[in-house]
Every structure is written in C-alpha cells, then in structure tokens.
Amino acid sequence: MSKPTSTRQWILQNKPTAAPLLSPGPDSTFKFITTQLPPLADNEVLIKTLYLSNDPAMRGWISKYANPNRSYMPPVAEGACMRAQGIGQVVDSRASSLPKGTLVTGWTGWADHAILDAKTCTPIKEVPGLAATHFLGALGSTGLTAYYGIKEIARAGPDDTVVVSGAAGATGSMVVQIAKKMLGCKRVIGMAGTDEKCQWVESLGADVCINYKKENFKKELRKATEGYVEVYFDNVGGEILDLMLTRMAKNGRVAVCGAVSAYNSSSRDGLKNYFEIISMRLEIRGFIILDFLAEGKAPGAVKELVEAFEAGKITIGDQNETVESTELEHVPATWIKLFEGWNTGKLITKLDGRPKASL
C-alpha cells in the first residue's frame, strides 16, 4: 500500500462567540479541506487516525474571547487543524521508538492522517479485558483528571461526603468511583441529567444520584446534603456551582474542573452566593491535568487505576464510554453532542471505515 501524500482535515474557519455554527458556508465555525503532507523528518511518524476524543475543553480552545496570555495552552488559530487527542496507528516512521504498526495516543487533530513528533506520542500498552479506546478515557487524560482532582486537589478521604456534578460524564463517572472505591469516602452524591444516567451513576458506587433537570432538584439536593458536605467536584459551573456553595461545610474544598454549562453561552452570570466562600472559609481551586502530567505522576496514577480495575474495585468497560461511528466529514457534529448531554461516560468518535483497534 502506498503512503498517503495528503490528508483530509477540519480547520477552524471562524472563532465562535456562542454555540459553534456547523452549517456549511463562510460563517461556519469549521471548514473541511484536503491538504498535502510534507515528507517525514527525523523522529517523526505518520499516524492514521482511528479514534478521536471529544472533550468540553475543546470549546475553550476556539473561543473568540480566549486570551492567549490567560490560557493553559495556545488557542487554536483560524486556518489551523482543529486540535484533538486521538488514537492512531503508525503507518510510516523515522523514529526507532515507534515502528510501523504501533498503536499510539497523540494530538492527531480532526484529520485522517497526521505527522507527529514521536516524543509527543504514547504507545498503548495492553490491559487484558480493556479496549484501546479507554486510553482516551478512563486510563487517559479523563481518568487522570478525575484522579488528580479528587485525590490531590480536593484531598478527599474517608471522613468526607463528596458531591460530583456531571457524574455520568467521562470525568465525573471516574470521580465517583475513585472517591467511593479507592479513597473510601463515607458518602458520594452524584448529579446527572436523566433518571437512567442517575441509575448508572449509582451502579458505579454513588450512594445517591439526583436528576438536576427535575423540578424538585434543589429540594432533593438539600435533602441529600443534609449536614453539609466537605468536598464538591465541579464539572459544570453556573447555577449548580452557585447552589453548591450553600451546601458546603465549614472549611469545605471545591475542585473546579470544568464549566460546561457556560462554554456555548455568550453571557457570563456571576456567583450570587459568593459570601458563602468567606463565611464558610471555603477553598476553591481550579486545576489543569497538564500540571499533573508535567510532574511526571501520570504513569503511577495509570498503574493505580489499572490495579483497581484488575482487583474489581472500579468498573471500566463498554458502559464507561459511548463510541460513535462517524465519517470524518461529520466529526464536528459528533463533538457537539457533548453539550447536549447525549453521551454516557466518555464520548469517542470512531472514524467510520477504520478497523477496530486491537492491542
């Protein structure tokens, strides 16, 4: 088979101020193009993309209001391939560390082929009983975010009651399991958007999960958090964060992971219960997984998660991810489903027509 000399990809055409516009035309957020691939340089590899990770943070990378000086990584430039993590197979290599055929995770972007520096790619090591896609989710940056946030940022332990918003999502579902089954927290309360999702979160170990879309949500939350809580893991921001400030115990800790409720909003509402932070001496700390990776702690954390899976403490399987088979032409539409609450667990795009990855 001849090596590809071009790649199809989605580039950022216009930075959005609200929800991304996917309809074709000059105002569309993204544009589908074909571009030529340059020859490989030393220590580079050509990757054939098999799977793509869909993450809420990607919305922040393309915001028109993103300030490069205040961002944890450079915003995606207009005209550049849309940034995304993926799983791919090495189809050509000038790096001895990554021979042809190696399955890796890396920043493939929304493209069917990508040339990457071998140092930025991570070979996937087989874990019996687990699909390779979990290295974009439970054993990838998502699971590591959950581990870092609940264990090191929130410092959750056996004496703590923990509340997790977005508990049926990729990160939240892992936070629930780590808090309850690895850290031994005395009580874990989840929030999700349907009764079915709440049932699933409870099956993962949550003592109770509350449907935040129901009219009696606030009443049910107050009931579930009677006596107040020591830890809140926030994935959504907005009104739920504001409400949770009133449910925190004195010296409570809030780990701020995301703000999915506001990513596609053109307005920004402030906190109404701000004084709770002062009166309850609350600690609120945002965090980024890149800091954890830079400290070299990822291999140890992945090892701990794998051992917990093998010991039956945590559940990692088909129920932890939603894998959507999609043609490259429709990749943006699959990503948008994140913001519609469509998925349970990690949302993975399987590029249609590609063989299932095997380890």
C-alpha positions in Angstrom: 0.0 0.0 0.0 1.4 3.4 -1.0 1.9 6.0 1.7 -0.6 8.9 1.7 0.6 12.2 0.4 -2.4 14.2 1.5 -4.9 14.3 4.4 -8.4 15.5 4.9 -9.0 17.6 7.9 -11.2 20.1 9.6 -9.7 23.5 10.1 -11.0 26.4 12.3 -12.6 28.9 10.0 -14.3 31.3 12.4 -13.9 31.6 16.2 -17.4 31.3 17.7 -18.8 33.7 20.3 -21.7 31.3 21.2 -22.6 27.8 20.0 -20.4 26.7 17.1 -22.1 27.0 13.7 -21.9 23.8 11.7 -23.9 24.6 8.6 -21.7 25.0 5.5 -20.7 28.4 4.3 -18.4 31.4 5.0 -19.8 31.8 8.5 -19.3 28.2 9.6 -17.0 27.6 12.6 -15.1 24.8 10.8 -14.2 24.1 7.2 -13.4 20.7 5.6 -10.3 20.7 3.4 -7.6 18.4 1.9 -4.0 19.4 2.4 -0.7 18.0 1.3 1.5 16.1 3.8 5.2 17.0 3.9 7.9 14.4 3.9 8.7 12.9 7.3 11.7 14.5 9.2 13.9 12.6 11.7 12.0 11.4 14.8 8.6 12.0 13.1 5.8 9.5 12.5 2.8 9.4 10.1 -0.3 8.4 12.0 -3.5 7.1 10.6 -6.3 8.3 12.9 -8.7 5.6 14.2 -10.4 7.3 17.2 -10.9 10.8 18.3 -11.5 12.1 21.9 -14.4 14.5 22.4 -13.8 16.9 25.3 -15.7 20.0 26.5 -12.3 21.8 26.9 -12.0 21.9 23.1 -14.7 24.6 23.1 -12.5 26.9 25.1 -9.6 26.4 22.7 -11.6 28.0 19.8 -13.3 30.8 21.7 -13.1 34.2 20.1 -12.6 35.7 23.6 -9.8 33.3 24.5 -6.8 35.3 25.8 -3.5 33.5 24.9 -1.9 35.0 28.0 -4.6 33.5 30.2 -4.9 30.1 28.5 -3.3 26.9 29.7 -2.5 26.1 26.1 -2.4 28.2 23.0 -5.8 28.7 21.4 -6.4 27.1 18.0 -5.6 29.6 15.3 -8.0 30.3 12.5 -6.8 28.2 9.5 -5.3 25.5 11.7 -6.4 21.9 12.0 -8.9 21.5 14.9 -6.9 20.2 17.9 -8.0 16.9 19.4 -6.4 13.9 21.0 -6.8 10.6 19.2 -5.7 7.0 18.9 -3.9 6.1 15.7 -1.6 3.6 14.1 1.9 4.4 12.9 1.9 3.8 9.1 5.3 5.4 8.4 8.1 6.2 10.8 11.5 7.8 11.0 11.6 7.2 14.8 13.2 4.0 16.1 11.0 4.1 19.2 7.8 3.9 17.2 7.9 1.3 14.4 5.2 0.8 11.8 2.1 -0.8 13.2 2.4 0.7 16.7 -0.9 1.9 18.3 -0.4 5.3 20.0 -2.3 8.2 21.6 -1.4 11.7 20.4 -2.6 15.0 19.2 -3.9 13.8 15.8 -6.4 16.6 15.4 -9.5 16.3 13.3 -7.7 14.7 10.4 -7.5 11.2 8.9 -3.7 11.4 8.8 -1.2 13.4 10.9 2.5 13.9 11.1 3.6 14.0 14.7 6.9 14.2 16.7 7.4 10.8 18.1 8.1 12.3 21.6 4.5 13.6 21.7 3.0 10.1 21.1 2.4 7.5 23.8 2.4 3.8 22.8 -0.7 1.9 24.1 0.1 -1.0 26.4 -2.3 -3.9 26.5 -4.6 -4.3 29.5 -6.4 -7.6 29.3 -10.2 -7.1 29.1 -10.0 -3.4 28.1 -10.4 -1.8 24.7 -7.8 0.6 23.4 -10.3 3.4 23.5 -10.1 3.6 27.3 -6.7 5.2 26.9 -8.6 8.3 25.7 -11.0 8.0 28.7 -10.7 6.1 32.0 -7.0 5.4 31.5 -6.2 8.6 29.6 -6.4 12.3 30.4 -10.0 12.0 31.5 -9.3 9.4 34.2 -6.2 11.2 35.2 -8.1 14.4 35.6 -10.6 12.7 37.9 -7.7 11.1 39.9 -5.7 14.3 40.2 -8.8 16.5 41.0 -10.4 14.3 43.7 -7.2 12.9 45.3 -4.7 15.8 45.2 -6.8 19.0 44.6 -9.8 18.1 46.8 -7.8 15.8 49.1 -10.9 13.6 49.6 -10.8 10.9 52.3 -12.8 8.5 54.4 -14.3 11.3 56.6 -15.7 13.3 53.6 -19.0 13.5 51.9 -18.4 14.3 48.2 -20.7 15.8 45.6 -19.9 15.3 41.9 -21.7 17.3 39.1 -21.7 15.8 35.6 -21.4 12.5 37.3 -22.5 10.5 34.2 -19.8 12.1 32.1 -16.3 10.9 31.3 -14.6 12.6 34.2 -17.4 12.6 36.7 -18.1 8.9 36.4 -14.5 8.2 37.3 -14.5 10.7 40.2 -17.5 8.8 41.7 -15.6 5.5 41.5 -12.3 6.8 42.8 -13.9 8.7 45.7 -16.0 5.8 46.8 -14.0 2.7 46.0 -10.4 3.8 46.1 -10.4 6.7 48.6 -13.2 5.3 50.8 -15.2 8.5 51.1 -18.1 7.9 53.5 -20.7 9.2 51.1 -20.7 10.1 47.4 -23.6 12.1 45.8 -23.8 12.5 42.0 -25.8 14.7 39.7 -26.9 13.7 36.2 -29.5 14.8 33.6 -31.7 11.7 33.3 -33.1 9.1 35.6 -31.3 6.4 33.5 -28.0 8.2 33.9 -28.6 8.5 37.7 -29.2 4.8 38.0 -25.9 4.1 36.2 -24.0 6.5 38.4 -25.5 4.7 41.5 -24.4 1.4 40.0 -20.8 2.8 39.9 -20.9 3.4 43.6 -22.7 6.7 44.3 -24.9 6.5 47.4 -27.4 8.6 45.6 -27.6 10.5 42.3 -30.0 13.4 41.7 -31.5 14.4 38.3 -30.8 18.1 38.0 -33.4 18.6 35.3 -36.3 17.7 37.6 -38.4 20.4 39.2 -37.6 19.2 42.7 -33.9 19.1 42.2 -33.0 21.7 44.7 -35.2 20.1 47.3 -33.6 16.7 46.7 -30.1 18.2 46.8 -30.8 19.8 50.1 -32.1 16.5 51.4 -29.1 14.5 50.1 -26.6 17.1 51.6 -28.2 17.4 55.0 -25.4 18.2 57.4 -23.5 19.7 54.5 -20.5 18.3 52.5 -16.8 18.6 52.7 -15.9 18.2 49.0 -17.6 19.3 45.8 -16.1 18.3 42.4 -17.4 20.8 39.9 -17.7 19.9 36.2 -20.4 22.4 35.2 -20.1 25.8 36.9 -23.0 28.2 36.6 -26.1 27.8 38.7 -25.2 24.4 40.2 -21.8 25.7 41.4 -23.6 28.7 42.9 -26.1 26.4 44.6 -23.4 24.1 45.9 -21.7 27.0 47.7 -24.7 26.9 50.1 -24.3 23.2 50.8 -20.6 23.2 51.8 -19.4 22.6 55.3 -17.0 24.9 57.1 -13.5 24.6 55.5 -15.0 22.7 52.6 -13.0 22.1 49.4 -14.2 22.7 45.8 -12.2 21.3 42.9 -13.1 23.2 39.8 -12.6 21.0 36.7 -14.9 22.5 34.1 -17.8 24.9 33.3 -19.7 23.0 30.6 -22.9 25.0 31.4 -21.2 28.2 30.1 -19.0 27.0 27.2 -21.5 27.9 24.5 -23.1 30.9 26.2 -22.4 34.4 25.1 -23.3 35.8 28.6 -21.5 35.2 31.9 -23.5 35.3 35.1 -21.7 35.9 38.4 -22.0 34.0 41.6 -24.9 35.1 43.8 -23.7 33.1 46.9 -20.2 34.4 46.9 -20.3 35.4 50.6 -20.6 31.6 51.4 -16.9 31.3 50.4 -16.0 33.8 53.2 -18.4 32.7 55.9 -17.6 29.0 55.5 -13.9 29.6 54.8 -14.1 27.6 51.6 -11.2 26.6 49.5 -11.9 26.8 45.8 -9.2 25.7 43.4 -9.1 25.3 39.7 -6.8 22.7 38.1 -5.5 21.6 34.8 -4.3 18.0 34.1 -1.2 19.4 32.3 0.3 20.3 35.7 -0.1 16.7 36.9 1.5 15.4 33.7 4.4 17.8 34.0 5.1 16.5 37.5 5.6 13.0 36.0 2.8 11.5 38.1 0.7 10.0 35.2 2.4 6.6 34.9 1.9 5.9 38.6 -1.7 7.0 38.6 -2.5 4.9 35.5 -0.9 1.9 37.2 -3.0 2.5 40.3 -6.2 2.8 38.2 -5.3 -0.4 36.3 -4.7 -2.3 39.5 -8.0 -1.1 40.9 -9.7 -2.3 37.8 -8.0 -5.7 37.9 -8.9 -6.0 41.6 -12.5 -5.3 40.8 -12.6 -2.1 42.8 -13.6 0.1 39.8 -15.6 -0.6 36.7 -14.1 0.1 33.2 -15.9 -1.3 30.2 -18.3 -0.6 27.5 -20.6 1.3 29.9 -17.9 3.8 30.6 -17.8 5.1 27.0 -20.1 6.0 24.1 -18.3 5.1 20.9 -20.0 6.8 17.9 -19.0 5.6 14.4 -18.7 8.7 12.3 -17.4 9.6 8.9 -14.6 12.3 9.1 -17.0 14.7 7.3 -19.3 14.6 10.3 -16.8 14.8 13.2 -17.9 18.3 14.4 -21.5 17.1 14.7 -20.5 14.2 16.9 -18.4 16.6 19.1 -21.4 18.9 19.6 -23.4 16.1 21.1 -21.2 16.5 24.3 -23.1 19.8 25.0 -26.5 18.2 24.5 -25.9 15.6 27.2 -26.1 12.8 24.6 -23.4 10.5 25.9 -22.9 8.4 29.0 -19.2 8.2 30.0 -16.6 9.2 27.5 -17.7 10.2 24.0 -15.4 8.6 21.5 -15.5 9.1 17.7 -14.6 6.0 15.7 -13.7 7.1 12.2 -16.1 5.2 10.0 -14.5 2.6 7.7 -11.5 2.2 10.0 -10.8 -1.3 11.5 -11.4 -1.7 15.3 -8.2 -1.1 17.1 -6.7 -4.2 18.7 -3.8 -4.4 21.2 
